[in-house]
Amino acid sequence: MAVPLPRLGVVVLNWNGRDLLDDCIASVLASDHPDFVLVVVDNASTDGSVEHLRDRWPQVDLVCNDTNLRFAEGNNRGCERLLELGADVVVLLNNDATVSADALRHLAKALDDAPRLGIAGPRICFERPANVIWYGGGIFHRWWGVVRHRAIRRPADDRHDPAGATDWVTGCCLAVRSTVWKSLRGLDPSFYIYSEDVDFCLRAHAAGWGARYVPAARVDHAVSSTVGGAWAPFKTYHQSRARRQLLLRHAKPWHWPTLVVGLVGQELATLGWLVARGHGGAARALIHSWLDSLTGSNRYLV
């Protein structure tokens, strides 16, 4: 007799994403996982998201925050609700992503099959162009300050992104055992936005838990829909600043001689690319992120 898969809870965080929610929610509700619950957390949207959810999706458990708690604390609130509902595994899912019918089942099975596996993540493809990998595993390299997606922009097939261990799983779709989530106390809200997912996975690794990339689980992602595009100034600023915060936390003193060289080199290369491609606003945001890190100022806040 087959052992039932663990109960799975999905949290979708929303902030002014009314036009994204229907596709995301419909894909989750079409899942073939036998036992799951869906919670949507709204971060004080002003675009009618809450009213739309209550009217269109009354079967969804809705948590409404009075203010925008951003990614970390918003998801923490959603996972608190999932734990109350008895979820054995919690899944963070972006509101601009859709899951294949079998994705949740594959993620749950990966965790169920390996007792020391704490985190699992799917193959995530760009919505456009189709069948092109956005996330095929995560790489974190302390010596050179590298934090990146593996196999990005490669064709979606197992030659480029085979299943296996990964340094980190993106918060776009991240499955984690409830016991691990509780022991690590969720995501760290000190990250304003970005890198919370990498930090969480690195803390899980330090506590003895593994993370696995599961390409059999498929997610499609309208990348950066909620922050204005891939090279929006807001995204460029906060990604740069969050990466430095992440490296300050997880790098050791002996990493710094090469880490500084690698980090500065990557940022200068990005700046040159942005200028060459005409992304002036993003280039200025990148410079501001460094200046603000030095002065303690904050720009591009929501």
TILOVEX-605883 format. One line per field, with one value per residue: x, y, z of N, C-alpha, C in turn; chain; residue in three letters. Coordinates in steps of 0.02 Angstrom, whole numbers, plus 50000, padded with zeros to 5 digits. Last residue first. Example, Ala and Ser with C-alpha at 12.3 -4.5 7.8 and 13.67 -1.06 7.14 Angstrom:
<rs>
n_px <- 50642_50660
n_py <- 49888_49716
n_pz <- 50354_50390
ca_px <- 50684_50615
ca_py <- 49947_49775
ca_pz <- 50357_50390
c_px <- 50645_50660
c_py <- 50002_49835
c_pz <- 50394_50390
chain <- A_A
res <- SER_ALA
</rs>
This chain:
<rs>
n_px <- 50480_50628_50734_50860_50941_51107_51231_51342_51369_51248_51234_51331_51277_51156_51192_51237_51115_51041_51109_51074_50935_50931_50995_51016_51090_51188_51296_51250_51245_51379_51440_51377_51426_51561_51553_51507_51613_51717_51670_51671_51807_51871_51806_51846_51983_51984_51876_51886_51929_51812_51671_51503_51375_51356_51408_51326_51203_51236_51264_51137_51063_51114_51077_50938_50905_50940_50868_50734_50723_50753_50731_50767_50654_50506_50428_50401_50319_50387_50503_50452_50337_50374_50323_50389_50392_50483_50595_50703_50742_50877_50885_50978_50994_51040_51126_51131_51186_51075_50995_51068_51057_50919_50907_50987_50909_50792_50834_50874_50748_50721_50780_50819_50759_50674_50717_50596_50587_50649_50712_50612_50509_50568_50588_50457_50406_50520_50489_50504_50488_50487_50552_50660_50773_50886_51063_51150_51088_51093_50982_50944_51025_51021_51059_50998_50862_50801_50766_50913_50967_50947_51045_51120_51098_51099_51213_51332_51498_51611_51720_51706_51572_51454_51313_51190_51044_50940_50888_50783_50752_50763_50635_50503_50466_50543_50410_50422_50567_50553_50622_50617_50595_50672_50672_50746_50796_50839_50846_50755_50687_50557_50494_50554_50504_50365_50347_50385_50289_50171_50191_50188_50084_50036_50151_50116_50164_50197_50174_50172_50283_50270_50331_50262_50288_50234_50132_50004_49902_49859_49964_50049_49986_50005_50143_50154_50108_50206_50317_50283_50299_50432_50492_50433_50325_50220_50124_49990_49895_49866_49759_49745_49630_49608_49492_49362_49335_49389_49315_49293_49412_49497_49446_49473_49614_49649_49634_49754_49826_49875_49935_49985_49900_49925_49833_49854_49793_49836_49826_49838_49877_49924_49887_49821_49735_49769_49880_49821_49739_49835_49896_49791_49746_49850_49886_49808_49843_49953_49981_50059_50054_50112_50049_50091_50031_50063_50032_50056_50156_50076_50043_50117_50031_50042
n_py <- 52556_52646_52709_52723_52761_52772_52735_52759_52640_52610_52720_52691_52571_52617_52713_52628_52568_52678_52709_52594_52609_52722_52678_52567_52553_52460_52522_52530_52393_52354_52429_52370_52239_52264_52313_52197_52107_52175_52175_52034_51997_52075_52028_51892_51887_51937_51865_51739_51750_51788_51717_51757_51787_51926_51985_51927_51992_52125_52115_52080_52195_52286_52226_52220_52356_52411_52331_52355_52495_52505_52355_52249_52167_52249_52292_52205_52102_52035_51959_51840_51738_51570_51403_51251_51078_50944_50887_50952_50995_51016_51020_51035_50971_51027_51076_51209_51256_51241_51342_51454_51446_51467_51600_51669_51650_51719_51849_51909_52038_52172_52189_52080_52067_51958_51800_51666_51548_51488_51370_51285_51305_51250_51119_51077_51089_51084_51181_51244_51387_51492_51611_51592_51467_51378_51338_51239_51074_50906_50863_50846_50948_51049_51010_50891_50899_51058_51202_51290_51428_51534_51465_51368_51432_51598_51659_51740_51757_51795_51714_51631_51588_51558_51473_51435_51336_51277_51344_51470_51488_51405_51400_51376_51532_51691_51691_51634_51541_51407_51313_51161_51183_51130_51093_51060_50956_50791_50684_50590_50581_50571_50688_50777_50724_50736_50874_50895_50819_50888_51012_50976_50929_51040_51178_51344_51511_51674_51791_51767_51635_51531_51419_51287_51173_51019_50994_51099_51137_51264_51324_51327_51426_51538_51549_51576_51709_51772_51750_51826_51953_51952_51947_52047_52170_52218_52351_52336_52245_52093_51960_51802_51680_51530_51511_51510_51627_51700_51814_51889_51891_51939_52069_52127_52122_52201_52336_52398_52408_52288_52235_52104_51956_51788_51643_51471_51311_51141_50966_50813_50755_50848_50900_51068_51169_51265_51319_51379_51475_51561_51613_51670_51768_51861_51965_52074_52107_52144_52219_52089_51928_51763_51610_51459_51296_51145_50971_50822_50694_50553_50391_50242_50108_49940
n_pz <- 49948_49898_49833_49962_50109_50185_50227_50150_50083_50026_49942_49845_49794_49742_49648_49547_49514_49470_49353_49280_49271_49189_49070_48975_48857_48846_48907_49039_49071_49056_49158_49269_49259_49282_49412_49477_49457_49525_49655_49679_49661_49759_49873_49872_49894_50030_50102_50156_50285_50356_50264_50217_50266_50284_50171_50076_50101_50076_49939_49892_49921_49827_49705_49719_49731_49602_49512_49551_49526_49387_49292_49212_49206_49276_49385_49485_49443_49341_49343_49224_49236_49233_49262_49326_49354_49413_49363_49423_49570_49679_49855_50004_50174_50337_50434_50458_50343_50258_50313_50281_50143_50129_50176_50083_49969_50006_50022_49903_49905_50016_50144_50266_50387_50389_50339_50342_50481_50589_50581_50627_50533_50417_50460_50475_50346_50212_50066_49903_49809_49686_49710_49791_49730_49827_49828_49788_49759_49696_49557_49383_49257_49147_49020_48993_49015_48955_48898_48846_48953_49036_49165_49230_49394_49454_49583_49659_49704_49775_49775_49886_49894_49784_49741_49622_49594_49459_49351_49303_49168_49013_48897_48861_48779_48815_48928_49052_49087_49206_49331_49412_49593_49749_49923_50082_50160_50171_50252_50194_50044_49997_50027_49938_49819_49838_49830_49697_49628_49667_49608_49469_49391_49322_49341_49401_49366_49435_49499_49634_49686_49825_49944_50028_50160_50225_50310_50373_50464_50478_50542_50433_50358_50440_50430_50295_50291_50366_50283_50171_50232_50270_50136_50050_50132_50199_50183_50305_50344_50253_50247_50183_50132_50052_49921_49882_49813_49694_49656_49775_49843_49740_49721_49844_49838_49725_49703_49717_49831_49956_50076_50030_50052_50028_50006_50022_49992_50024_49975_49924_49801_49659_49539_49527_49503_49594_49528_49416_49475_49531_49412_49341_49437_49469_49388_49412_49546_49621_49737_49799_49871_49884_49914_49984_50004_50088_50093_50179_50098_50016_50087_50030_49954_50000
ca_px <- 50408_50589_50694_50820_50896_51044_51175_51317_51424_51278_51190_51337_51343_51156_51160_51285_51171_51019_51111_51144_50962_50901_51024_50976_51044_51121_51300_51262_51185_51328_51458_51368_51354_51540_51578_51466_51546_51722_51679_51610_51754_51890_51801_51776_51958_52030_51870_51859_51979_51865_51718_51574_51395_51332_51433_51396_51208_51213_51318_51192_51049_51123_51147_50976_50896_50964_50941_50763_50708_50798_50700_50816_50718_50549_50437_50448_50295_50325_50506_50506_50339_50381_50336_50355_50399_50433_50531_50679_50697_50844_50887_50931_51012_50988_51130_51098_51227_51136_50973_51058_51123_50948_50871_51005_50977_50789_50807_50924_50800_50694_50724_50830_50810_50647_50742_50640_50567_50607_50750_50676_50500_50544_50646_50502_50381_50487_50529_50469_50532_50452_50498_50595_50742_50826_51004_51169_51094_51102_51037_50924_51005_51003_51084_51070_50904_50808_50740_50851_50981_50940_50999_51087_51131_51061_51180_51265_51453_51550_51717_51772_51597_51526_51338_51262_51075_50985_50903_50817_50768_50772_50702_50551_50447_50524_50430_50357_50537_50566_50581_50642_50580_50651_50671_50720_50752_50827_50889_50742_50754_50603_50472_50564_50576_50396_50331_50423_50360_50181_50188_50247_50119_49990_50123_50145_50113_50219_50183_50107_50270_50259_50325_50290_50263_50281_50196_50048_49930_49816_49901_50065_49991_49938_50112_50174_50072_50137_50316_50283_50235_50381_50509_50435_50377_50272_50166_50043_49877_49909_49767_49774_49659_49618_49561_49387_49314_49418_49331_49239_49352_49507_49445_49404_49577_49666_49574_49729_49780_49868_49904_50026_49900_49939_49858_49844_49822_49795_49860_49820_49814_49943_49866_49874_49733_49708_49888_49870_49708_49791_49935_49829_49702_49828_49927_49805_49776_49961_49958_50057_50029_50115_50060_50077_50061_50032_50072_50011_50142_50124_50021_50114_50071_50000
ca_py <- 52550_52607_52659_52748_52714_52799_52713_52814_52674_52562_52715_52752_52571_52562_52735_52673_52527_52642_52757_52609_52553_52723_52731_52564_52609_52441_52505_52591_52434_52325_52441_52441_52252_52234_52357_52258_52092_52160_52239_52073_51968_52081_52098_51910_51872_51962_51934_51745_51728_51837_51718_51749_51717_51878_52006_51907_51919_52105_52133_52033_52133_52298_52241_52159_52312_52440_52335_52288_52467_52534_52411_52302_52138_52224_52337_52259_52143_52071_52029_51866_51803_51631_51456_51314_51133_50993_50856_50976_50942_51041_50982_51066_50976_51008_51006_51168_51260_51200_51272_51439_51440_51403_51545_51669_51622_51648_51814_51870_51998_52130_52230_52090_52120_52021_51855_51713_51579_51546_51428_51287_51326_51319_51162_51074_51134_51049_51168_51197_51353_51430_51610_51603_51533_51375_51374_51283_51144_50955_50853_50845_50884_51060_51073_50897_50874_50986_51163_51254_51366_51546_51517_51350_51386_51541_51659_51716_51737_51834_51766_51658_51638_51550_51523_51432_51397_51265_51273_51441_51546_51402_51425_51320_51470_51637_51706_51629_51605_51433_51372_51195_51157_51182_51070_51108_51005_50845_50741_50618_50593_50515_50628_50785_50732_50669_50839_50927_50803_50817_51007_51006_50880_51001_51123_51277_51458_51608_51795_51776_51703_51537_51489_51307_51237_51053_50962_51082_51069_51219_51316_51282_51357_51514_51541_51510_51656_51773_51723_51752_51933_51950_51901_51976_52148_52186_52309_52372_52315_52134_52029_51839_51747_51559_51521_51449_51623_51641_51763_51878_51871_51873_52020_52121_52087_52130_52295_52390_52464_52310_52302_52155_52020_51843_51704_51534_51371_51199_51031_50846_50734_50826_50831_51020_51113_51226_51283_51326_51421_51523_51580_51616_51716_51811_51905_52045_52082_52098_52252_52161_51975_51831_51657_51529_51345_51210_51026_50878_50741_50608_50456_50290_50168_50000
ca_pz <- 49935_49946_49798_49907_50076_50159_50267_50191_50119_50072_50000_49885_49826_49792_49711_49580_49537_49530_49409_49294_49310_49255_49112_49036_48864_48822_48836_49001_49074_49014_49088_49255_49253_49219_49359_49477_49431_49454_49620_49684_49620_49688_49855_49867_49827_49979_50081_50089_50236_50344_50319_50200_50256_50334_50237_50079_50104_50142_49986_49884_49958_49899_49720_49709_49788_49666_49509_49556_49592_49438_49327_49226_49227_49223_49328_49501_49498_49325_49365_49265_49201_49271_49214_49340_49306_49432_49344_49358_49545_49619_49792_49957_50103_50289_50416_50509_50404_50248_50316_50352_50173_50109_50209_50154_49972_49991_50080_49940_49872_49964_50122_50194_50381_50364_50381_50307_50418_50600_50557_50663_50603_50418_50444_50533_50399_50266_50126_49947_49857_49704_49661_49824_49726_49787_49852_49844_49739_49749_49604_49453_49287_49217_49046_48978_49070_48950_48955_48831_48916_48964_49143_49167_49349_49432_49518_49676_49649_49781_49723_49870_49941_49788_49788_49639_49617_49515_49344_49361_49209_49085_48910_48866_48812_48769_48859_49017_49067_49139_49318_49352_49527_49702_49854_50033_50190_50123_50269_50260_50072_49983_50061_50010_49828_49836_49892_49751_49621_49685_49681_49501_49433_49363_49303_49411_49362_49413_49426_49601_49662_49753_49925_49963_50137_50180_50324_50317_50466_50439_50579_50489_50332_50427_50496_50319_50255_50390_50351_50167_50202_50322_50191_50033_50085_50239_50140_50271_50344_50295_50226_50239_50119_50118_49941_49914_49883_49724_49606_49727_49879_49770_49667_49822_49891_49729_49704_49649_49817_49887_50074_50064_50017_50074_49973_50058_49963_50040_49981_49987_49832_49726_49551_49545_49456_49608_49592_49407_49436_49575_49465_49311_49412_49517_49386_49345_49529_49566_49676_49810_49820_49910_49860_49999_49958_50089_50065_50164_50152_50017_50060_50085_49947_50000
c_px <- 50372_50516_50654_50778_50857_51003_51108_51260_51398_51333_51216_51295_51351_51223_51162_51256_51223_51075_51091_51151_51036_50927_50996_51003_50999_51069_51233_51262_51192_51265_51406_51385_51341_51466_51558_51488_51503_51654_51682_51615_51691_51834_51818_51768_51886_52006_51921_51868_51952_51914_51775_51616_51468_51366_51414_51428_51281_51220_51299_51250_51105_51112_51158_51050_50932_50962_50970_50839_50741_50786_50748_50784_50769_50617_50484_50466_50341_50305_50443_50500_50388_50383_50329_50372_50357_50443_50473_50614_50668_50807_50848_50940_50958_51013_51079_51095_51198_51178_51033_51036_51118_51017_50903_50971_50999_50858_50807_50898_50849_50754_50686_50769_50832_50699_50718_50660_50619_50593_50711_50719_50567_50538_50625_50563_50427_50464_50488_50515_50490_50499_50455_50538_50674_50793_50947_51109_51113_51110_51040_50985_50986_50981_51071_51099_50979_50861_50743_50831_50914_50962_51005_51039_51088_51105_51140_51225_51388_51499_51652_51769_51663_51554_51412_51278_51148_51019_50950_50825_50807_50787_50710_50624_50503_50511_50504_50367_50469_50536_50602_50594_50623_50641_50645_50723_50716_50777_50885_50785_50748_50671_50521_50546_50592_50471_50364_50410_50401_50254_50199_50246_50177_50025_50081_50112_50148_50159_50210_50113_50202_50244_50318_50278_50299_50249_50252_50113_49974_49845_49855_50004_50007_49939_50042_50150_50090_50096_50245_50283_50230_50312_50452_50444_50381_50328_50224_50082_49928_49889_49809_49787_49682_49657_49564_49458_49340_49399_49355_49253_49295_49444_49453_49398_49505_49623_49588_49666_49747_49817_49900_49998_49935_49941_49866_49872_49803_49831_49810_49858_49793_49879_49892_49846_49785_49700_49828_49880_49758_49760_49890_49867_49741_49788_49895_49845_49774_49895_49969_50042_50036_50096_50057_50096_50041_50069_50031_50052_50094_50106_50075_50093_50062_50044
c_py <- 52554_52607_52615_52691_52749_52745_52741_52794_52727_52594_52663_52747_52633_52559_52680_52696_52569_52599_52723_52658_52564_52668_52733_52614_52608_52497_52489_52577_52498_52368_52413_52457_52325_52246_52330_52307_52155_52146_52227_52139_52010_52055_52109_51982_51894_51948_51957_51816_51729_51815_51767_51753_51706_51810_51956_51928_51897_52030_52115_52050_52083_52234_52248_52170_52245_52388_52360_52291_52399_52505_52439_52364_52191_52204_52312_52301_52202_52120_52069_51941_51847_51692_51523_51363_51193_51056_50901_50944_50964_50984_51017_51032_51012_51017_50981_51094_51218_51198_51225_51366_51425_51393_51478_51611_51617_51615_51739_51837_51968_52100_52195_52128_52130_52078_51922_51771_51622_51585_51493_51347_51332_51346_51235_51118_51134_51100_51130_51179_51310_51388_51548_51610_51535_51444_51366_51320_51185_51025_50908_50834_50891_50995_51083_50959_50876_50964_51089_51209_51333_51486_51529_51403_51376_51498_51595_51717_51710_51819_51806_51715_51670_51606_51509_51489_51387_51331_51250_51367_51523_51471_51432_51343_51419_51572_51723_51642_51591_51502_51401_51254_51188_51154_51127_51078_51049_50893_50798_50679_50627_50522_50571_50722_50739_50673_50770_50891_50834_50797_50935_50998_50910_50954_51080_51227_51390_51561_51729_51782_51708_51609_51493_51382_51256_51118_50993_51050_51050_51149_51266_51271_51307_51441_51512_51497_51587_51718_51720_51720_51857_51932_51896_51931_52072_52158_52282_52323_52359_52208_52068_51910_51779_51625_51555_51456_51561_51634_51697_51818_51854_51848_51949_52068_52076_52092_52220_52346_52457_52366_52329_52225_52072_51908_51758_51590_51432_51261_51085_50911_50773_50811_50805_50951_51060_51167_51238_51286_51363_51464_51535_51577_51657_51754_51846_51981_52046_52068_52208_52194_52047_51880_51727_51571_51414_51258_51091_50939_50796_50656_50509_50358_50214_50062
c_pz <- 50002_49925_49846_49879_50022_50125_50245_50238_50168_50114_50051_49949_49870_49828_49764_49647_49574_49558_49474_49352_49327_49299_49182_49087_48924_48831_48806_48926_49034_49012_49040_49182_49236_49207_49291_49423_49426_49423_49545_49646_49620_49643_49782_49844_49818_49907_50029_50060_50165_50290_50304_50263_50236_50327_50291_50145_50114_50153_50058_49931_49951_49939_49795_49727_49780_49721_49574_49557_49601_49507_49378_49254_49245_49249_49274_49440_49515_49380_49349_49278_49239_49225_49249_49284_49327_49389_49363_49334_49478_49585_49738_49889_50064_50218_50366_50491_50460_50311_50306_50360_50248_50139_50193_50190_50044_49995_50069_50003_49921_49926_50066_50167_50309_50361_50353_50353_50386_50535_50564_50643_50639_50489_50446_50521_50459_50319_50177_50006_49903_49745_49670_49775_49760_49788_49802_49872_49800_49721_49656_49497_49360_49249_49120_49013_49055_49000_48940_48889_48898_48922_49068_49141_49287_49387_49507_49612_49679_49727_49725_49821_49920_49832_49799_49687_49638_49533_49399_49351_49271_49114_48986_48868_48811_48806_48859_48943_49036_49130_49250_49339_49472_49632_49810_49964_50141_50153_50218_50279_50139_50018_50054_50048_49902_49847_49895_49818_49678_49681_49704_49577_49473_49411_49350_49364_49367_49409_49399_49525_49628_49735_49850_49954_50073_50160_50283_50341_50409_50431_50545_50533_50387_50402_50488_50390_50280_50356_50379_50235_50196_50295_50242_50094_50082_50197_50182_50227_50309_50289_50276_50214_50184_50108_50009_49938_49920_49798_49637_49682_49831_49804_49694_49766_49871_49779_49708_49646_49749_49881_50003_50054_50060_50034_50026_50015_50005_50014_49999_49994_49894_49766_49618_49557_49472_49560_49604_49471_49427_49537_49507_49364_49383_49486_49423_49338_49462_49543_49614_49743_49844_49854_49889_49938_49981_50044_50068_50146_50130_50073_50065_50057_50007_50000
chain <- A_A_A_A_A_A_A_A_A_A_A_A_A_A_A_A_A_A_A_A_A_A_A_A_A_A_A_A_A_A_A_A_A_A_A_A_A_A_A_A_A_A_A_A_A_A_A_A_A_A_A_A_A_A_A_A_A_A_A_A_A_A_A_A_A_A_A_A_A_A_A_A_A_A_A_A_A_A_A_A_A_A_A_A_A_A_A_A_A_A_A_A_A_A_A_A_A_A_A_A_A_A_A_A_A_A_A_A_A_A_A_A_A_A_A_A_A_A_A_A_A_A_A_A_A_A_A_A_A_A_A_A_A_A_A_A_A_A_A_A_A_A_A_A_A_A_A_A_A_A_A_A_A_A_A_A_A_A_A_A_A_A_A_A_A_A_A_A_A_A_A_A_A_A_A_A_A_A_A_A_A_A_A_A_A_A_A_A_A_A_A_A_A_A_A_A_A_A_A_A_A_A_A_A_A_A_A_A_A_A_A_A_A_A_A_A_A_A_A_A_A_A_A_A_A_A_A_A_A_A_A_A_A_A_A_A_A_A_A_A_A_A_A_A_A_A_A_A_A_A_A_A_A_A_A_A_A_A_A_A_A_A_A_A_A_A_A_A_A_A_A_A_A_A_A_A_A_A_A_A_A_A_A_A_A_A_A_A_A_A_A_A_A_A_A_A_A_A_A_A_A_A
res <- VAL_LEU_TYR_ARG_ASN_SER_GLY_THR_LEU_SER_ASP_LEU_TRP_SER_HIS_ILE_LEU_ALA_ARG_ALA_ALA_GLY_GLY_HIS_GLY_ARG_ALA_VAL_LEU_TRP_GLY_LEU_THR_ALA_LEU_GLU_GLN_GLY_VAL_LEU_GLY_VAL_VAL_LEU_THR_PRO_TRP_HIS_TRP_PRO_LYS_ALA_HIS_ARG_LEU_LEU_LEU_GLN_ARG_ARG_ALA_ARG_SER_GLN_HIS_TYR_THR_LYS_PHE_PRO_ALA_TRP_ALA_GLY_GLY_VAL_THR_SER_SER_VAL_ALA_HIS_ASP_VAL_ARG_ALA_ALA_PRO_VAL_TYR_ARG_ALA_GLY_TRP_GLY_ALA_ALA_HIS_ALA_ARG_LEU_CYS_PHE_ASP_VAL_ASP_GLU_SER_TYR_ILE_TYR_PHE_SER_PRO_ASP_LEU_GLY_ARG_LEU_SER_LYS_TRP_VAL_THR_SER_ARG_VAL_ALA_LEU_CYS_CYS_GLY_THR_VAL_TRP_ASP_THR_ALA_GLY_ALA_PRO_ASP_HIS_ARG_ASP_ASP_ALA_PRO_ARG_ARG_ILE_ALA_ARG_HIS_ARG_VAL_VAL_GLY_TRP_TRP_ARG_HIS_PHE_ILE_GLY_GLY_GLY_TYR_TRP_ILE_VAL_ASN_ALA_PRO_ARG_GLU_PHE_CYS_ILE_ARG_PRO_GLY_ALA_ILE_GLY_LEU_ARG_PRO_ALA_ASP_ASP_LEU_ALA_LYS_ALA_LEU_HIS_ARG_LEU_ALA_ASP_ALA_SER_VAL_THR_ALA_ASP_ASN_ASN_LEU_LEU_VAL_VAL_VAL_ASP_ALA_GLY_LEU_GLU_LEU_LEU_ARG_GLU_CYS_GLY_ARG_ASN_ASN_GLY_GLU_ALA_PHE_ARG_LEU_ASN_THR_ASP_ASN_CYS_VAL_LEU_ASP_VAL_GLN_PRO_TRP_ARG_ASP_ARG_LEU_HIS_GLU_VAL_SER_GLY_ASP_THR_SER_ALA_ASN_ASP_VAL_VAL_VAL_LEU_VAL_PHE_ASP_PRO_HIS_ASP_SER_ALA_LEU_VAL_SER_ALA_ILE_CYS_ASP_ASP_LEU_LEU_ASP_ARG_GLY_ASN_TRP_ASN_LEU_VAL_VAL_VAL_GLY_LEU_ARG_PRO_LEU_PRO_VAL_ALA_MET
</rs>
